[in-house]
């Protein structure tokens, strides 16, 4: 049995020029893979490690 893939339609699409789309894609590629909030990530890791050591 084969399932048909549901077609998703965008409800709110912002219209923008090709140059704007190109700039956004360049920035998205630069950001991809980087930690934007290293302090908060470290704090979350520390708090999670503390939770693992607690007897539950």
mmCIF file of the N, C-alpha and C atoms, coordinates in Angstrom:
data_MODEL
# 
_entry.id   MODEL 
# 
loop_
_atom_site.group_PDB 
_atom_site.id 
_atom_site.type_symbol 
_atom_site.label_atom_id 
_atom_site.label_alt_id 
_atom_site.label_comp_id 
_atom_site.label_asym_id 
_atom_site.label_entity_id 
_atom_site.label_seq_id 
_atom_site.pdbx_PDB_ins_code 
_atom_site.Cartn_x 
_atom_site.Cartn_y 
_atom_site.Cartn_z 
_atom_site.occupancy 
_atom_site.B_iso_or_equiv 
_atom_site.pdbx_formal_charge 
_atom_site.auth_seq_id 
_atom_site.auth_comp_id 
_atom_site.auth_asym_id 
_atom_site.auth_atom_id 
_atom_site.pdbx_PDB_model_num 
ATOM 1   N N  . UNK A 1 1  ? 0.840  -1.177 0.000  1.00 0.00 ? 1  UNK A N  1 
ATOM 2   C CA . UNK A 1 1  ? 0.000  0.000  0.000  1.00 0.00 ? 1  UNK A CA 1 
ATOM 3   C C  . UNK A 1 1  ? 0.887  1.242  0.000  1.00 0.00 ? 1  UNK A C  1 
ATOM 4   N N  . UNK A 1 2  ? 0.539  2.137  -0.836 1.00 0.00 ? 2  UNK A N  1 
ATOM 5   C CA . UNK A 1 2  ? 1.344  3.337  -0.974 1.00 0.00 ? 2  UNK A CA 1 
ATOM 6   C C  . UNK A 1 2  ? 0.562  4.541  -0.466 1.00 0.00 ? 2  UNK A C  1 
ATOM 7   N N  . UNK A 1 3  ? 1.222  5.329  0.363  1.00 0.00 ? 3  UNK A N  1 
ATOM 8   C CA . UNK A 1 3  ? 0.571  6.530  0.876  1.00 0.00 ? 3  UNK A CA 1 
ATOM 9   C C  . UNK A 1 3  ? 0.873  7.698  -0.049 1.00 0.00 ? 3  UNK A C  1 
ATOM 10  N N  . UNK A 1 4  ? -0.103 8.519  -0.233 1.00 0.00 ? 4  UNK A N  1 
ATOM 11  C CA . UNK A 1 4  ? 0.117  9.718  -1.032 1.00 0.00 ? 4  UNK A CA 1 
ATOM 12  C C  . UNK A 1 4  ? 0.675  10.803 -0.120 1.00 0.00 ? 4  UNK A C  1 
ATOM 13  N N  . UNK A 1 5  ? 1.679  11.489 -0.608 1.00 0.00 ? 5  UNK A N  1 
ATOM 14  C CA . UNK A 1 5  ? 2.267  12.559 0.181  1.00 0.00 ? 5  UNK A CA 1 
ATOM 15  C C  . UNK A 1 5  ? 1.342  13.764 0.160  1.00 0.00 ? 5  UNK A C  1 
ATOM 16  N N  . UNK A 1 6  ? 1.164  14.341 1.331  1.00 0.00 ? 6  UNK A N  1 
ATOM 17  C CA . UNK A 1 6  ? 0.298  15.495 1.447  1.00 0.00 ? 6  UNK A CA 1 
ATOM 18  C C  . UNK A 1 6  ? 1.045  16.732 0.951  1.00 0.00 ? 6  UNK A C  1 
ATOM 19  N N  . UNK A 1 7  ? 0.382  17.522 0.146  1.00 0.00 ? 7  UNK A N  1 
ATOM 20  C CA . UNK A 1 7  ? 0.986  18.745 -0.366 1.00 0.00 ? 7  UNK A CA 1 
ATOM 21  C C  . UNK A 1 7  ? 0.727  19.854 0.642  1.00 0.00 ? 7  UNK A C  1 
ATOM 22  N N  . UNK A 1 8  ? 1.811  20.455 1.119  1.00 0.00 ? 8  UNK A N  1 
ATOM 23  C CA . UNK A 1 8  ? 1.691  21.543 2.079  1.00 0.00 ? 8  UNK A CA 1 
ATOM 24  C C  . UNK A 1 8  ? 1.701  22.872 1.345  1.00 0.00 ? 8  UNK A C  1 
ATOM 25  N N  . UNK A 1 9  ? 0.799  23.737 1.724  1.00 0.00 ? 9  UNK A N  1 
ATOM 26  C CA . UNK A 1 9  ? 0.731  25.050 1.095  1.00 0.00 ? 9  UNK A CA 1 
ATOM 27  C C  . UNK A 1 9  ? 1.091  26.108 2.132  1.00 0.00 ? 9  UNK A C  1 
ATOM 28  N N  . UNK A 1 10 ? 1.917  27.035 1.734  1.00 0.00 ? 10 UNK A N  1 
ATOM 29  C CA . UNK A 1 10 ? 2.304  28.115 2.635  1.00 0.00 ? 10 UNK A CA 1 
ATOM 30  C C  . UNK A 1 10 ? 1.140  29.087 2.770  1.00 0.00 ? 10 UNK A C  1 
ATOM 31  N N  . UNK A 1 11 ? 0.844  29.442 4.006  1.00 0.00 ? 11 UNK A N  1 
ATOM 32  C CA . UNK A 1 11 ? -0.274 30.349 4.234  1.00 0.00 ? 11 UNK A CA 1 
ATOM 33  C C  . UNK A 1 11 ? 0.165  31.805 4.220  1.00 0.00 ? 11 UNK A C  1 
ATOM 34  N N  . UNK A 1 12 ? 1.296  32.073 4.870  1.00 0.00 ? 12 UNK A N  1 
ATOM 35  C CA . UNK A 1 12 ? 1.778  33.451 4.929  1.00 0.00 ? 12 UNK A CA 1 
ATOM 36  C C  . UNK A 1 12 ? 3.144  33.511 4.258  1.00 0.00 ? 12 UNK A C  1 
ATOM 37  N N  . UNK A 1 13 ? 3.175  33.980 3.044  1.00 0.00 ? 13 UNK A N  1 
ATOM 38  C CA . UNK A 1 13 ? 4.422  34.073 2.300  1.00 0.00 ? 13 UNK A CA 1 
ATOM 39  C C  . UNK A 1 13 ? 4.741  35.542 2.090  1.00 0.00 ? 13 UNK A C  1 
ATOM 40  N N  . UNK A 1 14 ? 5.954  35.912 2.460  1.00 0.00 ? 14 UNK A N  1 
ATOM 41  C CA . UNK A 1 14 ? 6.380  37.288 2.254  1.00 0.00 ? 14 UNK A CA 1 
ATOM 42  C C  . UNK A 1 14 ? 6.953  37.421 0.851  1.00 0.00 ? 14 UNK A C  1 
ATOM 43  N N  . UNK A 1 15 ? 6.495  38.425 0.146  1.00 0.00 ? 15 UNK A N  1 
ATOM 44  C CA . UNK A 1 15 ? 7.053  38.642 -1.183 1.00 0.00 ? 15 UNK A CA 1 
ATOM 45  C C  . UNK A 1 15 ? 8.346  39.431 -1.044 1.00 0.00 ? 15 UNK A C  1 
ATOM 46  N N  . UNK A 1 16 ? 9.386  38.984 -1.748 1.00 0.00 ? 16 UNK A N  1 
ATOM 47  C CA . UNK A 1 16 ? 10.669 39.670 -1.690 1.00 0.00 ? 16 UNK A CA 1 
ATOM 48  C C  . UNK A 1 16 ? 11.386 39.491 -3.014 1.00 0.00 ? 16 UNK A C  1 
ATOM 49  N N  . UNK A 1 17 ? 12.337 40.358 -3.246 1.00 0.00 ? 17 UNK A N  1 
ATOM 50  C CA . UNK A 1 17 ? 13.062 40.322 -4.512 1.00 0.00 ? 17 UNK A CA 1 
ATOM 51  C C  . UNK A 1 17 ? 14.069 39.177 -4.529 1.00 0.00 ? 17 UNK A C  1 
ATOM 52  N N  . UNK A 1 18 ? 14.593 38.886 -5.712 1.00 0.00 ? 18 UNK A N  1 
ATOM 53  C CA . UNK A 1 18 ? 15.576 37.808 -5.843 1.00 0.00 ? 18 UNK A CA 1 
ATOM 54  C C  . UNK A 1 18 ? 16.847 38.132 -5.075 1.00 0.00 ? 18 UNK A C  1 
ATOM 55  N N  . UNK A 1 19 ? 17.236 39.413 -5.076 1.00 0.00 ? 19 UNK A N  1 
ATOM 56  C CA . UNK A 1 19 ? 18.464 39.791 -4.364 1.00 0.00 ? 19 UNK A CA 1 
ATOM 57  C C  . UNK A 1 19 ? 18.303 39.601 -2.861 1.00 0.00 ? 19 UNK A C  1 
ATOM 58  N N  . UNK A 1 20 ? 17.114 39.892 -2.337 1.00 0.00 ? 20 UNK A N  1 
ATOM 59  C CA . UNK A 1 20 ? 16.866 39.695 -0.913 1.00 0.00 ? 20 UNK A CA 1 
ATOM 60  C C  . UNK A 1 20 ? 16.897 38.212 -0.575 1.00 0.00 ? 20 UNK A C  1 
ATOM 61  N N  . UNK A 1 21 ? 16.297 37.383 -1.407 1.00 0.00 ? 21 UNK A N  1 
ATOM 62  C CA . UNK A 1 21 ? 16.326 35.933 -1.179 1.00 0.00 ? 21 UNK A CA 1 
ATOM 63  C C  . UNK A 1 21 ? 17.753 35.412 -1.201 1.00 0.00 ? 21 UNK A C  1 
ATOM 64  N N  . UNK A 1 22 ? 18.563 35.947 -2.110 1.00 0.00 ? 22 UNK A N  1 
ATOM 65  C CA . UNK A 1 22 ? 19.954 35.518 -2.214 1.00 0.00 ? 22 UNK A CA 1 
ATOM 66  C C  . UNK A 1 22 ? 20.729 35.918 -0.960 1.00 0.00 ? 22 UNK A C  1 
ATOM 67  N N  . UNK A 1 23 ? 20.508 37.153 -0.463 1.00 0.00 ? 23 UNK A N  1 
ATOM 68  C CA . UNK A 1 23 ? 21.190 37.597 0.760  1.00 0.00 ? 23 UNK A CA 1 
ATOM 69  C C  . UNK A 1 23 ? 20.783 36.746 1.956  1.00 0.00 ? 23 UNK A C  1 
ATOM 70  N N  . UNK A 1 24 ? 19.505 36.432 2.060  1.00 0.00 ? 24 UNK A N  1 
ATOM 71  C CA . UNK A 1 24 ? 19.026 35.608 3.175  1.00 0.00 ? 24 UNK A CA 1 
ATOM 72  C C  . UNK A 1 24 ? 19.634 34.215 3.102  1.00 0.00 ? 24 UNK A C  1 
ATOM 73  N N  . UNK A 1 25 ? 19.739 33.653 1.908  1.00 0.00 ? 25 UNK A N  1 
ATOM 74  C CA . UNK A 1 25 ? 20.319 32.313 1.789  1.00 0.00 ? 25 UNK A CA 1 
ATOM 75  C C  . UNK A 1 25 ? 21.798 32.317 2.147  1.00 0.00 ? 25 UNK A C  1 
ATOM 76  N N  . UNK A 1 26 ? 22.525 33.390 1.804  1.00 0.00 ? 26 UNK A N  1 
ATOM 77  C CA . UNK A 1 26 ? 23.945 33.485 2.165  1.00 0.00 ? 26 UNK A CA 1 
ATOM 78  C C  . UNK A 1 26 ? 24.097 33.559 3.678  1.00 0.00 ? 26 UNK A C  1 
ATOM 79  N N  . UNK A 1 27 ? 23.276 34.365 4.328  1.00 0.00 ? 27 UNK A N  1 
ATOM 80  C CA . UNK A 1 27 ? 23.339 34.495 5.789  1.00 0.00 ? 27 UNK A CA 1 
ATOM 81  C C  . UNK A 1 27 ? 22.953 33.184 6.458  1.00 0.00 ? 27 UNK A C  1 
ATOM 82  N N  . UNK A 1 28 ? 21.938 32.500 5.933  1.00 0.00 ? 28 UNK A N  1 
ATOM 83  C CA . UNK A 1 28 ? 21.517 31.218 6.510  1.00 0.00 ? 28 UNK A CA 1 
ATOM 84  C C  . UNK A 1 28 ? 22.625 30.182 6.406  1.00 0.00 ? 28 UNK A C  1 
ATOM 85  N N  . UNK A 1 29 ? 23.363 30.175 5.290  1.00 0.00 ? 29 UNK A N  1 
ATOM 86  C CA . UNK A 1 29 ? 24.480 29.237 5.142  1.00 0.00 ? 29 UNK A CA 1 
ATOM 87  C C  . UNK A 1 29 ? 25.591 29.559 6.127  1.00 0.00 ? 29 UNK A C  1 
ATOM 88  N N  . UNK A 1 30 ? 25.824 30.861 6.392  1.00 0.00 ? 30 UNK A N  1 
ATOM 89  C CA . UNK A 1 30 ? 26.857 31.257 7.353  1.00 0.00 ? 30 UNK A CA 1 
ATOM 90  C C  . UNK A 1 30 ? 26.486 30.841 8.772  1.00 0.00 ? 30 UNK A C  1 
ATOM 91  N N  . UNK A 1 31 ? 25.216 30.971 9.119  1.00 0.00 ? 31 UNK A N  1 
ATOM 92  C CA . UNK A 1 31 ? 24.761 30.678 10.478 1.00 0.00 ? 31 UNK A CA 1 
ATOM 93  C C  . UNK A 1 31 ? 24.678 29.178 10.729 1.00 0.00 ? 31 UNK A C  1 
ATOM 94  N N  . UNK A 1 32 ? 24.378 28.395 9.700  1.00 0.00 ? 32 UNK A N  1 
ATOM 95  C CA . UNK A 1 32 ? 24.148 26.959 9.859  1.00 0.00 ? 32 UNK A CA 1 
ATOM 96  C C  . UNK A 1 32 ? 25.363 26.284 10.486 1.00 0.00 ? 32 UNK A C  1 
ATOM 97  N N  . UNK A 1 33 ? 25.122 25.554 11.558 1.00 0.00 ? 33 UNK A N  1 
ATOM 98  C CA . UNK A 1 33 ? 26.185 24.807 12.218 1.00 0.00 ? 33 UNK A CA 1 
ATOM 99  C C  . UNK A 1 33 ? 26.905 25.569 13.316 1.00 0.00 ? 33 UNK A C  1 
ATOM 100 N N  . UNK A 1 34 ? 26.609 26.852 13.473 1.00 0.00 ? 34 UNK A N  1 
ATOM 101 C CA . UNK A 1 34 ? 27.276 27.633 14.518 1.00 0.00 ? 34 UNK A CA 1 
ATOM 102 C C  . UNK A 1 34 ? 26.403 27.673 15.763 1.00 0.00 ? 34 UNK A C  1 
ATOM 103 N N  . UNK A 1 35 ? 27.047 27.753 16.902 1.00 0.00 ? 35 UNK A N  1 
ATOM 104 C CA . UNK A 1 35 ? 26.305 27.942 18.146 1.00 0.00 ? 35 UNK A CA 1 
ATOM 105 C C  . UNK A 1 35 ? 26.096 29.435 18.326 1.00 0.00 ? 35 UNK A C  1 
ATOM 106 N N  . UNK A 1 36 ? 24.845 29.853 18.299 1.00 0.00 ? 36 UNK A N  1 
ATOM 107 C CA . UNK A 1 36 ? 24.551 31.276 18.407 1.00 0.00 ? 36 UNK A CA 1 
ATOM 108 C C  . UNK A 1 36 ? 24.574 31.754 19.850 1.00 0.00 ? 36 UNK A C  1 
ATOM 109 N N  . UNK A 1 37 ? 24.261 30.879 20.790 1.00 0.00 ? 37 UNK A N  1 
ATOM 110 C CA . UNK A 1 37 ? 24.212 31.249 22.198 1.00 0.00 ? 37 UNK A CA 1 
ATOM 111 C C  . UNK A 1 37 ? 25.056 30.273 23.010 1.00 0.00 ? 37 UNK A C  1 
ATOM 112 N N  . UNK A 1 38 ? 26.384 30.366 22.938 1.00 0.00 ? 38 UNK A N  1 
ATOM 113 C CA . UNK A 1 38 ? 27.230 29.376 23.622 1.00 0.00 ? 38 UNK A CA 1 
ATOM 114 C C  . UNK A 1 38 ? 27.089 29.404 25.143 1.00 0.00 ? 38 UNK A C  1 
ATOM 115 N N  . UNK A 1 39 ? 26.861 30.586 25.727 1.00 0.00 ? 39 UNK A N  1 
ATOM 116 C CA . UNK A 1 39 ? 26.722 30.660 27.188 1.00 0.00 ? 39 UNK A CA 1 
ATOM 117 C C  . UNK A 1 39 ? 25.476 29.908 27.649 1.00 0.00 ? 39 UNK A C  1 
ATOM 118 N N  . UNK A 1 40 ? 24.379 30.101 26.943 1.00 0.00 ? 40 UNK A N  1 
ATOM 119 C CA . UNK A 1 40 ? 23.129 29.444 27.334 1.00 0.00 ? 40 UNK A CA 1 
ATOM 120 C C  . UNK A 1 40 ? 23.208 27.939 27.105 1.00 0.00 ? 40 UNK A C  1 
ATOM 121 N N  . UNK A 1 41 ? 23.903 27.525 26.061 1.00 0.00 ? 41 UNK A N  1 
ATOM 122 C CA . UNK A 1 41 ? 24.067 26.095 25.792 1.00 0.00 ? 41 UNK A CA 1 
ATOM 123 C C  . UNK A 1 41 ? 24.886 25.453 26.906 1.00 0.00 ? 41 UNK A C  1 
ATOM 124 N N  . UNK A 1 42 ? 25.958 26.125 27.342 1.00 0.00 ? 42 UNK A N  1 
ATOM 125 C CA . UNK A 1 42 ? 26.776 25.595 28.433 1.00 0.00 ? 42 UNK A CA 1 
ATOM 126 C C  . UNK A 1 42 ? 25.978 25.501 29.726 1.00 0.00 ? 42 UNK A C  1 
ATOM 127 N N  . UNK A 1 43 ? 25.173 26.521 30.009 1.00 0.00 ? 43 UNK A N  1 
ATOM 128 C CA . UNK A 1 43 ? 24.347 26.509 31.217 1.00 0.00 ? 43 UNK A CA 1 
ATOM 129 C C  . UNK A 1 43 ? 23.337 25.366 31.169 1.00 0.00 ? 43 UNK A C  1 
ATOM 130 N N  . UNK A 1 44 ? 22.737 25.136 30.013 1.00 0.00 ? 44 UNK A N  1 
ATOM 131 C CA . UNK A 1 44 ? 21.766 24.045 29.875 1.00 0.00 ? 44 UNK A CA 1 
ATOM 132 C C  . UNK A 1 44 ? 22.439 22.688 30.054 1.00 0.00 ? 44 UNK A C  1 
ATOM 133 N N  . UNK A 1 45 ? 23.634 22.521 29.493 1.00 0.00 ? 45 UNK A N  1 
ATOM 134 C CA . UNK A 1 45 ? 24.354 21.254 29.652 1.00 0.00 ? 45 UNK A CA 1 
ATOM 135 C C  . UNK A 1 45 ? 24.703 21.013 31.109 1.00 0.00 ? 45 UNK A C  1 
ATOM 136 N N  . UNK A 1 46 ? 25.121 22.081 31.803 1.00 0.00 ? 46 UNK A N  1 
ATOM 137 C CA . UNK A 1 46 ? 25.488 21.952 33.212 1.00 0.00 ? 46 UNK A CA 1 
ATOM 138 C C  . UNK A 1 46 ? 24.267 21.577 34.048 1.00 0.00 ? 46 UNK A C  1 
ATOM 139 N N  . UNK A 1 47 ? 23.137 22.226 33.797 1.00 0.00 ? 47 UNK A N  1 
ATOM 140 C CA . UNK A 1 47 ? 21.940 21.920 34.579 1.00 0.00 ? 47 UNK A CA 1 
ATOM 141 C C  . UNK A 1 47 ? 21.435 20.508 34.279 1.00 0.00 ? 47 UNK A C  1 
ATOM 142 N N  . UNK A 1 48 ? 21.567 20.055 33.034 1.00 0.00 ? 48 UNK A N  1 
ATOM 143 C CA . UNK A 1 48 ? 21.153 18.691 32.706 1.00 0.00 ? 48 UNK A CA 1 
ATOM 144 C C  . UNK A 1 48 ? 22.058 17.662 33.366 1.00 0.00 ? 48 UNK A C  1 
ATOM 145 N N  . UNK A 1 49 ? 23.346 17.954 33.447 1.00 0.00 ? 49 UNK A N  1 
ATOM 146 C CA . UNK A 1 49 ? 24.247 17.004 34.101 1.00 0.00 ? 49 UNK A CA 1 
ATOM 147 C C  . UNK A 1 49 ? 23.954 16.937 35.596 1.00 0.00 ? 49 UNK A C  1 
ATOM 148 N N  . UNK A 1 50 ? 23.537 18.057 36.192 1.00 0.00 ? 50 UNK A N  1 
ATOM 149 C CA . UNK A 1 50 ? 23.157 18.051 37.605 1.00 0.00 ? 50 UNK A CA 1 
ATOM 150 C C  . UNK A 1 50 ? 21.891 17.233 37.818 1.00 0.00 ? 50 UNK A C  1 
ATOM 151 N N  . UNK A 1 51 ? 20.968 17.294 36.884 1.00 0.00 ? 51 UNK A N  1 
ATOM 152 C CA . UNK A 1 51 ? 19.729 16.528 37.020 1.00 0.00 ? 51 UNK A CA 1 
ATOM 153 C C  . UNK A 1 51 ? 19.986 15.029 36.933 1.00 0.00 ? 51 UNK A C  1 
ATOM 154 N N  . UNK A 1 52 ? 20.934 14.627 36.110 1.00 0.00 ? 52 UNK A N  1 
ATOM 155 C CA . UNK A 1 52 ? 21.222 13.202 35.959 1.00 0.00 ? 52 UNK A CA 1 
ATOM 156 C C  . UNK A 1 52 ? 21.804 12.610 37.236 1.00 0.00 ? 52 UNK A C  1 
ATOM 157 N N  . UNK A 1 53 ? 22.511 13.426 38.012 1.00 0.00 ? 53 UNK A N  1 
ATOM 158 C CA . UNK A 1 53 ? 23.146 12.909 39.216 1.00 0.00 ? 53 UNK A CA 1 
ATOM 159 C C  . UNK A 1 53 ? 22.187 12.836 40.404 1.00 0.00 ? 53 UNK A C  1 
ATOM 160 N N  . UNK A 1 54 ? 21.024 13.472 40.297 1.00 0.00 ? 54 UNK A N  1 
ATOM 161 C CA . UNK A 1 54 ? 20.066 13.438 41.400 1.00 0.00 ? 54 UNK A CA 1 
ATOM 162 C C  . UNK A 1 54 ? 19.349 12.092 41.444 1.00 0.00 ? 54 UNK A C  1 
ATOM 163 N N  . UNK A 1 55 ? 19.166 11.533 42.640 1.00 0.00 ? 55 UNK A N  1 
ATOM 164 C CA . UNK A 1 55 ? 18.398 10.284 42.734 1.00 0.00 ? 55 UNK A CA 1 
ATOM 165 C C  . UNK A 1 55 ? 16.905 10.567 42.579 1.00 0.00 ? 55 UNK A C  1 
ATOM 166 N N  . UNK A 1 56 ? 16.300 9.861  41.684 1.00 0.00 ? 56 UNK A N  1 
ATOM 167 C CA . UNK A 1 56 ? 14.859 10.083 41.451 1.00 0.00 ? 56 UNK A CA 1 
ATOM 168 C C  . UNK A 1 56 ? 14.119 8.798  41.757 1.00 0.00 ? 56 UNK A C  1 
# 
